[in-house]
């Protein structure tokens, strides 16, 4: 049976695994934040094998930019 059948929560309970967190992407996150902080139109290509965290990396960068902006 493939691991994807169980899901992350079930795997952590059954096998005593810690929750999967976003880690090890400080350099890539800083690069994306710097590009987004410019507030200009641009294209960025984020590549990698599937299920490696590309979408999460982009979402985290956007969250960081939004949380660092002063309230208007």
Secondary structure, 3 states (H helix, E strand, C coil): CCHHHCCHHHHHHHHCCCCCCCCCCHHHHHHHHHHHHCCCCCCCCCCCCCCCCHHHHHHHHHHHHHHHCCCC
